[in-house]
Amino acid sequence: MKKVAVLGAGSWGTALAMVLADNNHEVRLWGHKKEQIDEINTNHTNNKYLKNITLSNSIVGYQSMEAAVDKVDAIILAVPTKAMREVCQEVKQYLDRPHLFVHVSKGIEPDTHLRVSEVIEDELPTSVREAVVVLSGPSHAEEVSLRQPTTVTAASTDLEPAEKVQDLFINQHFRVYTNNDVVGVEIGGALKNIIALAAGITDGLGYGDNAKAALITRGLAEIARLGSCLGANPLTFLGLTGMGDLIVTCTSVHSRNWRAGNMLGKGMKLEEVLENMGMVVEGVRTTKAAYQLSQKLQVKMPLTSALYHVLFDGVNPEDAVDELMSRNKTTELDDLAQLLGERFSS
């Protein structure tokens, strides 16, 4: 049995706390809202994020971060990417030795263009972090909380800490693989939210399965193109954190990015959508960061570019689709052949 702090009591943090509790670990679930923590400790529920789910008695809610991380073996960072720096700045005040950090957020920081693990490493000195491991994959919190079969990947450049995380989480409902391609795992997890927003828009516009299949396929090409430029193994994008996560996020009503896109496709403004959602839509922020990065690196990302102009420049979604369909003709597999050729010739 390990003592584990989960920082972030949203749907994903709570679902992961349930996995850890199923594995007989002592789980401390931190959140900053008193009423939510009181509900977790008194009713053993977290109904705003996971309705009709009963939490184990071994999951204890904490409003004090200092108490939550006291003498723990591992710290799970389950907060939105925009809150990651603030949380890291706070937690490092209470640590006096290296800890294993696991982050489960999917995004890229605008302007700095840093991946989440890079943000964490930027904020946490080596004196308090043993390693930073990414846990990612096709995994809706709603299904994990129901103990439906789920598979994810623990990624670290050093496989030893990834294997520690694998041992921490793996059980008969929650299977964990390992991977040493941190760049690929994080880029796949972040950019699939962009494509999910676009998929929601096409559904909101009333387009059919043909459009969605094309969007997912060409979206994967964009993800692989940017990821490989950043040093990822292109084969990672064919795995759980690439194609797997892309499929589930683009096709499920559980996906908040798909739902947000669907509202946009039906004519709502971005501000209305975000207010209506009531939860963080990571794809909006990531679209801005990925667009900036593609411009900086001169990587062709037409879907990302079109979505950026819809979100931030007020372009009509139908006009954006028309522009995409009217692009100059080209071949399909040149990019993939080039990426794989570079990979296996190096």
N, C-alpha and C positions, 0 to 999 in steps of 0.2 A: 504494500500500500504506500502510495506517495501522497504528499501534500501539494495540491496544485491550486494556484490562484488564476481565475479567469477574469480578466479585466474587460468589462463590457457585458452588460446584462440584457442585450438585445436578443433577437431570435436566434442568431447563430451562436453567440456566446452561451446562451441557455441550453441549446441543443447539445453543444459540445460538453457542457457541464454534465448533462445527462449521460453521455457516453462514458465520461470519466467516472461518474458515480456507479454506473453499471459494472465498471472494472474494479470496483471496491476502493477507489481512491477517495481521500478526503478533499472535498471540493469547496473552494471559497469563491463565491460569485460576487464581484464588485460592480456596483452601479452608484451613480451620484444622486439618484432621486430617492428620498426617504420613504415615500409611500410605496414605491416599487420594492425596495428591500424589505419593508415590513410585510408586504404581501408574500414575498418568497419565504420568509421565515415563519409567518403565522399560518398562511393558507397552503403553502407549498405549491403555489401557482405563479405564473407570470403572464397573465391573460392578455395584456396588450400585445405581446409578441407571439405567444404560442397559446392559442385558445384551447380550453378543455384538456390540457395536459397537466398531469400531476407530477411534481418533482420529488425526487428521493429526499428523505430526511437528512442524508449525508451531504446535501447541497445547502450550504449556509450562506445567506446574503450578508454583504458587508458594505457599509457606506464609507468607512474609513479605509483608504488605500493602505495606509501604514499597517493596520491590523491584518488586512487581507494578505499581504505579501510576507508577513513575519514568519521566518523559518520554513518557507515553502521550498519544494524541490524544483518546481518549474512554474513559469509565468506565461499564460496564454493571453496574447493581445488581440482582443476581439472587438475593437472600436473602429469606427469609420476612418478612412485614410486621412480625412481632414483633421481628425482629433489625435492622430498618432503622435505627433511631436509633443503636444501638450501633455499627453498621458506619460510618455517616456520621460519628459522633464520632471514630472511629479514623482514617478515611481523610483527614479534613481536616487532620490533623497533618502529613501528608506532601506537601501541595500548596502551591505558592507562586505559582500563577497560575490563572485561570479555566479550567475544563474543561467539556466537554460531558458531561452525565450522562444516562443512559438507564435508566429503571427498568422492570422487567418483572414486578413483584409486583402481586397483586390482592387488595386488602383495604381495610378502614377501621379506624382505630385506636380501640379502645374508650375510652370516657370523654372523650377529646378530640374524637372524631368527625372527625378529620382524614383526608383522602385521602392516599395514599402520597406524591404529589408535594408536598403541603403539609407532611408530616413531614420530607421531604428539605430543603425550603426553610427549614423551622424550624431545622434542624441545621447546614446548610451556609451560611456567609456568602457574599455576592455576590463576595467577593474570590477564591473558589475555584470558583465555578460560573458557567459561561457561559450555560447553559440547562439545564432539566430537561425531558426528553422522555419520554412514556409510549409503550411498545411493547406492544400488546395485541391480542387477537383469538383466534379458534378455532384453537388450536395445541397439540396434545399433543406433548410432547417426544419420545415414542417414534416418532411418525410423522415429525417433522422430522429426527430422526437417521437415518432411512431415506431421506431426501430425497424423501419423498412430497409432492405439491403442497399448499402451505399459503399462506394469505393473512392478513395482519395489518395493523394500522394504527399509524402513528407520529403521536402527537398532541402539539401544543404550541400555546399561544396565539399564538405567532409561528411562522409556517409555515417560515421559513428554517432553524431548527435541526431541525425535523421532516423537512425535505427532506435535510438532512445525514445523518440517521439512515436515511432511505429509501435513500440512495445507499450507505451503509455495509453494509446487509443485503440489498438486493434482488438476486435472481438467478433463474435459470429454474425453481427449485424453491420459492423463498421470495419471494412477491410482497408488496410493502409499499405501502400507500396512505398518504395524509396526511389529517389532520383537525385543525381548530383548536378543537374542543370537548373540552377536557381533562376537564371535569367529567363530561360524558356518557360518555366513554371509560372513565374510572376507575370511575364508579358502575356501569356495565354490567358491567365486568370483575369488580368486587368482589361485587355482589349475585347474579350468576348462580351463584356457589358456594353460596349459601343455597338456591336453587331446586334445584340439583343434589343437595344433601343430602336435600331433601324427595322428589325423584324416586327416589333410592335407597331411601328408606323405603317408598314406595308399591310399588316392585318387590319389596322384601324382604317386604312384607305379602302379596304375591301378587296385587296389583291389576293390571289389564291396561293396554292401550294407550290406552283412553279416559281413564283417570285421568291417565296421563302427559301426554297431549295437553292436557288441561284445566289441569294443573299448569304446564306450560311457558307456555301462553297467558296464564293469569291471573298467573303469575309475572312475565311481561314487563310486564303492566299495573302491577304493584307497583313494578318497577324504574323504569319511566317516570314513575310518580307521584312517587316520592321524588326521582329525578334532576331532573325538571323543577322541583320545588320548590327545588332547590339551584342552579338556573340553567342546567341542561343543555338542549340542543336535543333535543326529543322524537324528532326524526327519526333522531338518532344511534342510538337503541335498535332501529331497524329494520335497522341495518347489522351489520358484522362483530363489533363489540365489544358489541352488544346481542343481537339474535336469533341471530346466527352463533355466538357464544361460548356462548349459552344452550343451543342445540341440541346442540353437541358435548359439553358438560359434563354434560348431563342424560341422554345416551343412550349414552355410551361406557364400556366397561370400563376404559379407560385413566384415567378420571376418578377421582382419589382421593376427591373429595367424594361422588361417586355410590357408590363402594365403601363408604365410611364409613356413608352413609345406609342402604345395603343391609344392613349388619350390624346397624344399629339396628332396622330393620324386622323382622329375624329374631330380635330379642329380646336382643341384647347390650347391655350398659350402655356409656355413653359412655367411661368410663375404660378398659374392655376394648377398645373399638374403637380408641381412639387408641394404645394400647399395641400392638395387633395391626398397625396400619398402619405404624408405624415411621417415618413421614414426616409433615410438617406438613399438617393438614387446615384450610386457610384459612377454609372456610365456617363452622366452629364459632365462631371468634373474630369473624368478620364478622357472624354472626347476632346476637351480643350487641350489637355496635356499631350495626347497622342498627335493631334493636329500640329501643335507647336513643334513636336519632336520630328514629325515627318517633314516639315518645312526646313528644319535645321539640318537634317541628314539627307535631304533631297530623296526621300523614299516615296514612291507612288502609292497613295492610299485614297483612291477616289471615293470609296464609301464613307470613310472617316471624314474626308473633306466635305462631302455633301451634307453629312449629319451636322458637322460643325456649323455650316452656314444656316441650316434649319434652326439649330438651337440658339445661336448667338447673333445671327444677322437677319433673322426674321424671314428667311426664304420659305416659300410655300412648299410643303412636303411633296405635293404632286409635281411641281416644277423641278424639284431636285431629282425625282425619279426620272422625269423626262430627259433631263440633262445627262444622267448616268446612261440611259439607254441610247443616247445619241452620240456617245463618245466614238472616237475613231476606232475602226476595226483593228483587231490584234489577234495574236495566237494565245491559246489557253495555257500551255504547259511550259513555256520558255522559262518563266520565273522559277518553277519547281525544279526543272532540270538543272538550271544554273545553281540553285541553292544546294541541291544534293551533290552536284558535280564538285562544287567547292568543298563540301564537307568531306567527301570520300577521296578527294585528291590531295587533301592537306595532311 
